[in-house]
Amino acid sequence: MKIIILGAGQVGTSVAQNLASEANDITVVDHNGQLLREMQDRLDIRTVEGQASHPDILRQAGADDADMVIAVTNSDETNMVACQASWTLFHTPTKIARVRAPEYLRHPALFSQGALPIDVLISPEQLVTDYILRLIEHPGALQVLDFAGGRVRLVAVRAYYGGPLVGHELRDLNEHLKGKEARVAAIYRKGRAIEPHGNTVLEADDEVFFLAATQNIPAVMKELRRAEKPFRRLIFAGGGNIGRRLAAAMEESYRVKIIEQNADHARRVAEQLRHTIVLQGDAADEDLLREENIEDTDVFCAATNDDEANILSAMLAKRLGARKVMALINRAAYVDLVQSGAVDIAISPQHATIGSLLTHVRRGDVVMVHSLRRGAAEAIEAIAHGDPNSSKVVGRMVEEIKLPEGASIGAIVRGDTVIMAHHDTIIESEDHVILFLMDKRRIGEVERLFQVGVTFI
């Protein structure tokens, strides 16, 4: 696939890294020549220096025959104009734009073929907000990812000493659940992937990824770790797009506070929110945190634009007694450094955004992609089409499907019914099949499985 990426910032670089490793023809456009040279030293890509929305620059980048334009510059306006130019002048089939300003997003009629021809609109702030909301909804989870319109979730948890299933074989899980079903998709033990089987014995500190119908998630989590009380008291550091959205979504059901350093911004946020207490101050001020009873806080989430400030304030909140601390971190190196250390959960906007982008790049009918384990693994949702003559999956039992090594089918959604996959489960046409790939480099083999052959009528 020939793809033009507009913007060589953190998101653009992450997208290029993911796509360049999958035999795509990638061209990156940015006005910063130094950034482009650094990318070319590391990746097998073309680069064009210039303004991403200018027609001549788009032509230089190969827009005449590009399959897709991904506009992820730091400017909403540049991204929108670039999509308009790509369609009007070059008829680029797929146009994806990152748009951050809520003032634009509140008017969906702007983003249509009759107005701004953007096929896929991505708001990193909204993706991150939704991600954090799911984590708060499931205390104890490290990741919570939706599939099939929210009917199925993939949840990552760390198994604790004393968990009912710790020290037992995985085949015991469904017996414990008493009629409810779940499927363990992967286990990471001391950073190493272990392919789960029925006789695999779960150990304390294992990072366990499991799939289950959304209503069964709490029951499964109780088997892997101590039951945790629901979260009630929340503090968000930063009153920007993410902090404000989180507070607006949660202030009706939780006791919410925002700490914002800028006095004018704190005042505006306070006027926009009805039940949230907005404090003007530094989230890394120990005295302020103590005054706000940080030791009684269930979740402290640092969501400012400054990675270092987020990490330090989260570490301080943890030391002062906050039950769970999260930090929004843009730099990938920092994510690995702090995860599972003094910060309970490091949240990467890039990983949330990349999953949404990959959904539209994958071949076959792939409707959802989530990037896992800092991009090393993936969970995908693909729709099976065709019949036994034209499809490599339809009409076949799970055990008959030639999946690549490290790939497994975890669940199938058929209409409104969630089916946990077993070796003798037969895939039907139009099933939504949810797969886990321990090695994302094998994605091409999975894509080919879900492509319909030429005999399909």
N, C-alpha and C positions, 0 to 999 in steps of 0.2 A: 504494500500500500504506500502511495506517495503522500506524505504528510508534511505540511508546513507549520512550524511552531513559531508563533509571534511572541517574543519575550524570552530573555535568557536569565530571568530571575530564578528564585528558588523553585517555584512551581514549574516553569518552563524547563529548567535543567533536570528536575526529577522526571518529568514526562519524557524528555529526550533520552534519559538513561534507560527508562523502562522500555521504550519503543525501539530504540536503536539495537537492542539485544535480540529483537524478534524479527530480523530480516526485513524491516521496513526501510523505505527510502526517506530519510529525515533531512529537512532543511530548517535551520533556526535563524530567525531574523531578530536583530536588536541594534540599537544605536550605539551600544557600548562595545567597541572593538576588542577591548581587553578581555571582557567576559567571553566573547565568542572564541577568541584564540585559546583561552583556557579550556573551553568545552571541546574544541577540535583536538587538543592534545590528548584528551581522555576518551573521546567517543568517535565512532565512525559515522560522521555526519558532514553535511555541507553547511556553510554559514553565509549569511548576507548581512552586511552592515548598512543600516539606514533606518528611516522612519517606517514602522511596521504597517501603517495605514496608507502609505503612498502607493499608487498603482504601479509606478515604474519599479519600485522595490519588490512588490508582490510578483511582478512579471519576472524579475531577476531570480526570485526564489523558486520559480517554476509553477506559478499559479495557473498557467495555461492548461496544464494537464494534471493538476493536483487532485487527489481524491478527497482531501480533508484539510481544512485550516483550523488550527487551535490557537485562539487569540487569548493569551494570558499575560499581557503586559501589565504594568502597574496602573495603567490609565483605562478606566471604563470606556471613556469616549474613543480612545484609540482602538480598543477592541471592537466596539460597535461599528465604527466607520470601516475598519478593516474587513469585517464580515459583509458589510454593504458593498464595498468595492469588489470583494472576491466573487459575490453573486452577480452583480450588475455587469462587470467587465469580463469575468472568466467563467461564470456559471459553475463554480466549485460546488460539488454535490452536498458535502457536509460541512457545516460551519459551526464551530463551538466557541463560545465566548465566556470569559470570566467577567462577571459584573458584580461589584461589591456594594455599591450605594443603594440603600433601601429606597431612596427617592425614585430610582428607576424601577426597582423590583416590585414596587407597589402598583405598577401599571403594566400588567402582562400583555395588554394589547399592543404595546410598543414592539414586542418581539414576535413578529409574525412575518410571513412571506410578503404580505401586503404593506408592511411597514419596515422594520429592521429585520432582514432575512437571517435570523439566527435559529439554527435547528436545535441546538442544545445550549441552555443557559446554565452556567455553574456559578453558584455563590459559595465560596469557601466558608464564609462566616456562618451561613445557614447549615452547611454540612457539619461543621464543627459543633455548632449549637445542638443539632439533633443527636450527634454522637455523645456529647456530654449528658444530655437529658436521659439517654438510655442507660448510661453508667449510673446516674443518680437513681434511676428507677430500679436498678438491680444492684443493691449493695453487695460488695465482694467481687464483682465482675471486673476483669481487666479490659475486656472488649465485649461489645454487644453489637451485632450486625444484623440488619434486616434482610430477609428474602421473601419473595412471593407476596409483595405488598404487606409485609409485616406478619404473615401467617406463620413463618418459621424464622427462628433466630439462631445465629451462631454465637456462642458465648465462650469466652476464654476465662478460666478461673485458675487460681493456684491451689492445689490440693493441700489441706492442712493436716497436721497431726491430729488424730482424733476424729477425722471425717469418717462416716460410716463405711465408705467404700475403700478407704485407704488400707492397703495391705490385702485387698481382695482382687479377684480376677474381674475383668470388665464384663464378662458374661453375667455377673451377679447384679449388674446395674438395673436391668429391666425387671428383675424379680423384686428388688427393693422398691421400685416405683409403683408396683401394684396396679397394673393396667395402663399406666402412662408409659410412653416409650421415648427413648432418647438414643442418639448414636454418637459415640466418641469418634471424632474425625481425625484427631491428631494429638499426640503427646510430645511435649518437649521436656527433656530431662537434662538438667545442667547445660542447657543451650543446644542439645543435640536432638534431632527429630527421631521419634520412635513410631513406627507404623503400628497402630493398635490392632490387636487380635483378641478373640474371646478369652484366651488364656493369659493375656498381658496383665501383670499385677501392678496396680497403681501404687506409687510411692509418694510420701509426703514431699512437698515442694515441686511436684510435677506441674507444668503448665498444661492444662487440659482444654482442648477445644471440643465442644460438643454441640450437636444440632438437636433441636427439639421444637415442637409446636410452642408458640409464644406462651400460651397459658400454662405449659408444663415446666417452664424455666425455673421458677422458685423451688419446685420439688426436686429437680435434678441437682441444683446448687446445694441443697441440704445434704445430699449424699457425698459431696466432695469437700465440704468445709463446714465450719461452725455456722449455725444460723445467725444472721446479723439483724439487728433491729433496723427498721426503715429509717432513712435519713429524714431529719426534720429541719435542722438549723443549717443554713448555707451562707457562706460569705464568698463573694466574687471580687477579686482584685482587678480593677479596671472597669471603667464604665463605657468602653467603646462598643462597637457593633456587637461583639460576642457577649460581653458582660451584660449589656442592656437587654439583648434578646433572651438570654438565659433568665434574667430576673423577671422579664415580662411573662415568660412561659411558666414560671414556677411560683410567682408571688401569691397566687390564689391558694396554693396547697401547702406551701412551705413558709418558714420564717426566713426571709431573705434580706441580706445586707450587701451593699456595694461600697467598696473603698475606691475613691477616685482622687488622684492627686491634684488635678487641675480644677481650681475653684469654679470657674465659669462653666466648665463641662459638667461638674458635679451638680451644679444648680439646674442645668438643662435636663439632666437625667432624672433628677428628683421631680421635676415638673411633668415628665413623661410617664412616670411609674406611680401606681396608686398605693400599693401596700409594701413597697420596698423602702427600707431605711438606707439613705445615701449619706455616706460619711466622706468628708473632704480630708484627705491625709495620705500618708505614705504607707502602703501595705506592708512594708518591711520595717515599720516602726514598732518595736517591741512593746512600748508603753501603750500604743493605740490598740494593738491586738489584745493585750491583757485587759484593757478597759472594756473591750467588746466581748469578753468572756470566750476567748479563743479555745480554752480548754473544754468548753461545752459545745463547740461547733462540730457538726457531723461531717461537713465537706467544706474545705477551703480550696477554691479553684482560682489560680492566678492566670488571668487572660488579658494581660496588657500586650502592647506591641514590642516589649523589650524582653528577650529570652532570659538574660541574666537576672533582671528584676523578678521575673516569674519564678525562676529556680530558687533564688535566695529567699523570697517571701514565702514560698511553699515550704522550703526547708525549715525556716524559722517557725512557721505555723505548726509544723509537725513536732518540732522540739518543744513547743509550748503546750502541746496536748491536743491539737486538732485530730479528730478520728481518722479522716481520709484526706489526703492532699493531692491535688492535680495541678499540673503546670502546662501551659500552652508553649510549645517549643518548636521553632521553625528550623533550626539547624539540626540536621540529621545526626551529627556527631554528638551533640548534647543529649539527644533522645536516648541513645545507647548508654551514655555516661550516667544518667540519673535514674533511668528506669529500674524499679525494684530496689533502689537504694533509699536515700532520705525522702525521695518523692515517690508516692505510691503509683501514680499513673502519669506518664509523659504523653501528651497529646500532640500529634504532628498534623498540622493542617495539610501538608503536602500529601501524606498518605490518604487522608480522607478525600482530597481532590482527585488524586490519581485514580483511585478506584472508580469514581464517577466517570472520568475520562476514558478509562480502559473499556468500560461497558460499550462505548461507541466505536472502538477500534477493533474489537474482537470479531473474527469471522464466524460464520454460523449464526444462529439466532441466540446470541448471548444477551440477556436482559439485565444482568447485575454482576458486577465484579467488585470484590473487596480485596485490597492489598493487605497482607498480614506479615508479621515478623519482619518489620522494616523492609518490606518489598520482596523478601525471599520466597514467600508462599502466597497463594491466592485461593480465595473461595469464589466460585462462580455459579451463576444460575443460568442454565441453558434450556431452551425449549426444544423438545424432540418433535420432528416433523416427518411425514412420509409414511411408508409401510415397510414390512420386512424386506421387500425387494429393493427399495431405494434408500433405506436408512440402515446404518450400522448399529443402531441402538433399539429402534422400535421393534416390538415383538420378541425381544430377547430378554432372557433373565440377566440379572446384574452380573452373575458369575460368568456369563458367556461373553460379556463385553470386554474387548481388549483394551483396557485402560493402561496408560503408561505407568511405569514404576513410581510409587509414591502418590498416586492419585486414587481417590476413593469416592464412591457415590454415597452420600449421607442420607439424603431425604428426597422424596418425590412429592410434588403438590399436584393433585389431580382435581381440578375444579376448586372446591373449598375444602377438600380432604387432604390432610397431611399424612403421608405414609413414610415411616422409617424404612430405609432400604435394607433388605436382607438378600442373601445370595440367590434366592429363588423368586425375588420380586421381578415381575415382567414390566418393562417400560412400554407405555402406550403412546400413540401419537397425541401431541399437544400437552404431554406431561411437562411440568417444570422440574428439571433435574438439578439438584444442588450437589456440587462436587467440591472436594478439597484437594488442592495440589500442594504437596510439600516442596516441590521444585517448580517454580513458575516457568523455567526454561522448557518445560514439557507442554506448555499451553497449546502449541501448534498441533500436537497430536490429539488433544481433546477437541479443539476446534474442528478438525477434520472428521471426527466421529459424529458431530452434530450437523454436518453439511449434507444436504439431500442430494442423492445421485441423479444423473441425467434421466434415469428411467422413471422418475417421479412425474406423474401426470396430475 
